[in-house]
Amino acid sequence: MEMFVSNDEVKQWECELPGLQGMELLPARLRLAWHLRQRDTSRALYLSDAAEQLLNTCFPAYPDTNSGNVEFRLMRARLVLVRAEAAWLYGEFDKSEQLSELALRLAANGDTVEAATTMADAHYLLACIGLQKGEVPVVESEISLAIQFARQTGDGMREIVAESLLANQQALRNLPLAMERWGTILNPNCQITDPVHRSYINEFLIYTYSLTSDFGQSAARGIQVFEFAKNYGQKRRMISVASNIGDAFNSLSDHQSALQWIQEGLDLARTAGWPNSIASCLIQMSETLRRLGRLEAAKEMLENALPILVHVVGSRAHLLALRYFGDLSLNMGDYAAAQKSFQDLIFWADKKNHLDFRIGSRRGYADALSMQGQAKAALDAALEALALARQSTDSYRHIEVLRVLAALYMRHSLPEPAEMHGLSAALHYLRQALDIAENISNFNVPAELYQEIADANAAAQDFHQAFECAKLALAAREKNHNREAANRLNAMQLSQQTERMRAESEHLRQLAAAEAQRAEVLQQTSVVLEKLGTIGQEITASLDAPDVFKALNRHVHDLLHVTAFVIYLMNEDQQSMTSAYGVENGIPIKPDTVYMASAVSNSVRCVRERREIAIELASEDELLPTLIPGTEMVQSMLFAPLIIGDRVLGAMTIQSSRQHVYGDREKMIFRSLCAYGAIALGNADAYLRLQKTQEHLLAQEKLAALGSLVAGVAHELNTPIGNCLLVASTLQDGSRYLSSKLAGQNLRRSDLNNFCEEVKTSSEILMRGLSSAATLVSSFKQVAVDRTSEHRRSFDLRQVLHDIIATLNIRITQTGHSMELNVPYNIHMDSYPGSLGQVISNLVENAILHAFDKRQSGQMSINASQLDGQRVLIVFGDNGVGIPEENQKRIFDPFFTTKLGQGGSGLGLNICYNITTSILHGQLSVKSSLGAGTSFYLDLPLVV
């Protein structure tokens, strides 16, 4: 999951979300929830709940942290992190910690990149919670783990973000050490173009320049960070940086700009509803008001902020509020309140070990005690502050403590410090402060310090030194005045630069928006073209004209605004067109015929000119002469011919009751639909013609097969009937001979015996011959009835196949081949025996013509086996030459034959396939190899 994305990307995802369904929604909602967590926290939580419900619905075991797919466990971990960050933003730190720990458990033991990034993000959030609560050790340990997991995945962005958090906090506590440790990573001179990395360098520089009194640069860097955070949805960072920018403008004495920036941060915080961010802005606002002398307003701001911070006592925000409240109370003369505030600050600064606040709290505490006359206690507090200042490298706070000590000695009678140098204790401390100040590079010694030294010299009766120091104070004031003027000028220039940068940013944003709009138009066009491709496949896949009409009508209405839609098809005489399909507002339009000689018909005109025609009518136009009677008046019309090659099929028109609805995009869509429609209707017409041709050829094939069957049966009947005629004529001659003998009264016993024997033998021959003929006639009669009637009936498969082979036997024996029938008894079918006979006959003819290729002694076989209680497998095989592999995929195609002009029509196996699949509801397949014969497999249901 990306850590940051631009606002434009988030807007794009929001636009895509309504078009997603089912499981597509899960990753989309998760991604949006993650990137909206600071942009719009409430919507992020809503999307998170919606994704959670989808997970629970699809994966019931999902809530268990130990169950489910790793991918979905990581999705849940990311959803948990969204809620954890929301809790952190709303100040619910305990809840945020618990949720972050849950996310860590869900992502634990994962060896994917997403698992490691989830772990890094969870540890980073725990560090932020620790920072908010002022727990420095927690921050350091959690950031170390976040950096470790970021490096594990090579995620430089997450690593620099984590490093920056630690660097910024260390800069506030010990700038030289922070510069030494982080100067390489966050070096402002690095040639880094990555905007994320550059923004975190600038954030480090906000603190660096501020702590070295280069407030103009601090504000400039802050403004750059603010703009980046604004574009990448880092609202909390915007609030924090706005306060820092305001603080920098305060130091530049441009309190008006400071107030504007702090107010902007406060408005953002209040809109988001994040209490701790609101409190931080109120604290900064109060300090600005204090510097402007508006003490009561400043106090009100702090009093509003302090109750919010009760849940984060000990945090830097809380400590800063206590320090500001103490300083404000000193300014207002409420020394008891100042003492109490600095006393609380000492407790929390010591507990959290914030060295800068430990020094500042004791400095302020000493001042408050001094103003209340508690000199000894004030001195002890100031000396503690001095000891801490000497431990730090913060020269500015060191100077402040020394000046407080000098003020105490000027104000009270106190024991002189050990190893005192100078005329007085005050001069002793002030000289140390001056030495430190003069050794700070690019630091102007404040006029107040020179004046305090002058006053101390005057008190010690050293008026010459007092005079010299007073002159230095005057020069410093002049220099400070010039510096303040320069600061104000810098602030003005910075404000102008800010406005110019914002104007440039807005210009770039508008350019980006225009580019995004152009890209969106291109994307929409691409989507439309892709959709049209899918529509084209659907339309052209149909070979039925009514289905094509309906598909065109559906898609025309889906893609365009259409009041009326009509398709005209050319009549056979080519002199007129008739509307084959027409609807207006969903109601069919009565068929209408237009003649090609018409001078007013736009449908005829587009066909005659072979081009698209677009017509726009004004609302006041009179009734069109081409308007179909009974139809609605329209304002926008498109006409286009339906053409394939040079052949015109007709015309198509769409018409709308609205004006100017058919622009370039709509014309492109209509043009594409016309092209698809023409192809589909051309295919449908060709298929219809093919069907008629196939039906005619099939009828001829059936008649030819039946004629062959009759000829074969007649040939088969010749032998038994001829034998019977010969025996009958022999009996006739014997009867005449016996009658003549009997008439001449010379009949012998032997003659009678011979006649009886002859009658007996002849009777047996006659019975055998006539029985054979009767059986053959019965089989022929049944097969002939089955083939001509195509009636469904119950039959025994063995008997039907035996009868079929009996009728084909003469054809088989004439060509010198043999047939073996292996069919078990009692395979009963309820199907179409005539159609089955047609298939077997065609397979036999195909084998005789192709498999044996005029060779003798070919062997064919029919084997049947019952597959289960519902199907039977009939295998027709031969030991012929086999079928080449390249032909096996085409043998069932119509008109495919290798014997064209040699007796092969190319319809035999196509008829077999059609009968098997359509009438018998079965499947026909083939297996063959060259030189090893061919087998056809008929997989048929026992009951159709």
CORPE-V519497 format. One record per run of one state. SS is the DSSP state (~ for helix, > for strand, _ for the rest). FROM is the first residue (numbers start at 0). TO is the last residue. If there is no record, write none. Layout:
ss/from/to
SS/FROM/TO
SS/FROM/TO
//
This chain:
ss/from/to
_/0/5
~/6/16
_/17/22
~/23/34
_/35/39
~/40/57
_/58/68
~/69/88
_/89/91
~/92/106
_/107/111
~/112/131
_/132/134
~/135/151
_/152/154
~/155/172
_/173/173
~/174/181
_/182/193
~/194/210
_/211/213
~/214/230
_/231/233
~/234/250
_/251/253
~/254/271
_/272/273
~/274/290
_/291/293
~/294/311
_/312/314
~/315/331
_/332/333
~/334/351
_/352/353
~/354/370
_/371/373
~/374/390
_/391/393
~/394/410
_/411/423
~/424/437
_/438/445
~/446/458
_/459/461
~/462/540
_/541/543
~/544/558
_/559/562
>/563/569
_/570/574
>/575/583
_/584/585
>/586/587
_/588/591
>/592/594
_/595/600
~/601/608
_/609/611
>/612/615
_/616/634
>/635/643
_/644/645
>/646/655
_/656/662
~/663/742
_/743/747
~/748/788
_/789/791
>/792/795
~/796/813
_/814/816
>/817/821
_/822/826
>/827/830
_/831/831
~/832/850
_/851/857
>/858/865
_/866/869
>/870/877
_/878/883
~/884/887
_/888/898
>/899/899
_/900/902
>/903/903
_/904/906
~/907/918
_/919/921
>/922/927
_/928/932
>/933/940
_/941/941
>/942/942
_/943/943
//
